[in-house]
Amino acid sequence: MGTRLPLVLDGELVVLDPGGQLSFTALQRRATAGRNARALAAEMPAHLIVFDILPGSGVPGPGGLPRRYRGGTRQIQPGAPG
């Protein structure tokens, strides 16, 4: 099964407008939807864009900021084996 390492994903939650552009207004609508949250989630799904993968808890240690994982960029897919 392999070794599983704790990690922290550094990214941003975004919502796209009908033209496919990032929309902060749409994100605010989703965040404050209240009773309409389920309907807005279907209409305007949110997406997580990951910029970086940090090892461990992501909390700086004695050597400063944590080192990033090395070995190149790998595609991360939901449900992929560890």
N, C-alpha and C positions, 0 to 999 in steps of 0.2 A: 504494500500500500504506500510505502514511502514515508518520509518525515514531513510532518506538517509544522510550519513555522508560523508563530503569531505575526501578524502584520497590520499596518494601518494604511488605509487608502486615503490619499489626499486628492480631493476633487471638488466638484461643484454640481449641485442639483440644478437642472435647467428645464424650462418648458419652452417649446417652440410655438411660434405663431403659425397660422395657416399657410404662410409662404415658406416655412421651414427656417425662419430666422429666430435667434434667441430672443425671448420676450420676458423682461423683468416684470412687466405689468401682469402678464399671464401667471408668472410664478407667484406674485403677490396675491392674485385672485385665488390660486390654489391653496395658499397658506392660510387664507382667512375665510375659506368657503363655509365653514361651520356645517350646517345641515346639508348643504349642496356639495359636500366634498366628494361623495361617490360619483355623482353625475359629472362634475368637473374633471375628475380623474379619468373618466371614460372619454370625455370630450378633448381634454388637453393632458395627455400623459406626461409625467415627469421622467427625465432621463438623468442618470449619473454619469458625468464625464470625469474619469480618473486621470489625474496628471502625474501622479507619483505613487510608488509603493515603498513604504518605509518598514523596516524590520521592527519587531517587538512592539512596545507600547507607543512608540513615537515620541516619548518623553526624552528630552536631552539627557545624556549621561555625563560622566566625568570628562569625556573627551569632546564635549560639545554636542552638536546636532548628530543624530544617528546617521550612519552610512546607508545609502540606498542599496537595494539588492543589485548585485552585479550579474552579468551574463547575458545582457541584451534584453530587448523587449519581447515579451511573450503575450500572446493573445489569451485573455481570460474569458472563459465561457461559463455561464451559469450551468450548474449540474455536471461540469467536467470532473473526472476523477482526480483526487488529490495528488 
